[in-house]
């Protein structure tokens, strides 16, 4: 087995640790290099120590030579029998580090069901593991495995993992934050999808960074908008000129880091004889630093989906409106004028104007444009 050499601040292993959260799968390059450096058959990270029935997240460097179907079977068994893993049970505090032979004798190991059904099928006879964790709640083990033909792990290998531990745990904290923010963002995107609100996030260059499912469908149909050079363009030329001007103003506000965000609404006629409400809003940087590739503008399209809009229920709850008032407010927010709203509601225009005044008083705004902006901002989770 190669002798583990000392680490330095510029060691390649440390660089690979910190680039690990951006890889797919995470830390694959680091685990490959770690296994090769320490003469192991493979290295792995097991995150969120498994509870019975809950599979752990197992990230391999060089995967053991075993078929995909068998690997899935073993992974399921790992979830079921994780509580019988002798090494995992011994790694019970941050920084704990042990070899398999230090925590269980061979006779007991060979009688252990976890060894028979999880370790032995992978050809594992020697293991070295270390407990890792980060303040946000992620925890697990990093370990190395070898087969019966290889020597056991020793003090030099333990010293190597111990030296790497602070870097691995900082990297795990970075991974946890990225995962948490991605999950939160996906939850918001899923909410907007359910509300059938098309959402585009633009960079400081005005290019599309992310589009939710509703927006992707809208762009693919090209009935309302399409993409040219990674930028959104409206099908209607006159409306597109307005949209590009609004985006330019929002980008300027984002660059200036204005305390008050730029928010403007736009009404667009679609090819399917409907009106689309468009809202453009600048995004204020959440940190001290940003550049042209950072999110800078969000563009919302309401009323572009053929499905019935469920936002009326949300408007009712948010602003304490009656179902009829919420219906009218939603029609106005998605592009209808008072005359068109009266036709759709089968009411006279005077009745609709009276309803509108009641809605303005309830919501606490003075003008219809303010009402439209407030509803779009609220429903689109802008507040």
Number of C-alpha atoms within 10 A of each C-alpha: 12 10 10 17 12 10 13 10 8 8 10 13 20 18 13 21 23 18 15 22 21 12 11 10 13 19 26 23 19 22 26 21 19 25 20 17 17 21 21 25 20 23 29 24 24 19 20 18 21 20 14 15 13 15 19 20 15 17 19 21 23 18 14 16 9 11 9 9 9 12 17 11 13 17 18 17 17 25 18 17 21 23 15 15 19 18 22 21 13 19 19 13 12 15 17 14 24 22 23 23 17 12 15 15 10 12 8 10 18 13 10 15 14 20 20 13 15 21 18 14 14 20 17 18 20 21 21 25 26 26 25 26 22 18 11 11 10 16 19 25 24 22 25 27 26 22 17 10 9 14 13 19 22 11 10 14 21 18 15 17 22 16 14 15 19 14 16 23 19 17 21 26 20 17 20 18 14 14 13 13 12 12 12 12 12 13 12 15 21 15 16 21 16 14 22 24 27 26 24 23 21 27 21 23 17 22 21 20 18 16 18 21 18 23 25 16 14 18 19 13 11 16 16 22 20 18 15 9 8 13 16 21 20 22 18 15 10 10 16 16 13 15 24 16 12 22 25 17 19 26 26 17 22 23 18 10 15 14 9 11 15 20 21 19 22 17 20 22 17 18 12 10 7 16 21 21 25 25 23 22 25 30 27 20 16 7 6 5 7 14 12 14 13 16 24 29 31 25 26 20 28 25 24 25 17 9 9 10 19 12 21 23 15 17 22 18 13 14 16 14 20 15 14 13 20 22 20 22 25 26 24 23 27 24 23 21 14 19 15 14 22 19 12 12 15 10 12 13 16 12 10 20 15 10 15 20 15 14 23 16 11 12 17 12 14 12 12 18 13 16 20 21 19 17 23 25 20 15 19 23 11 13 7
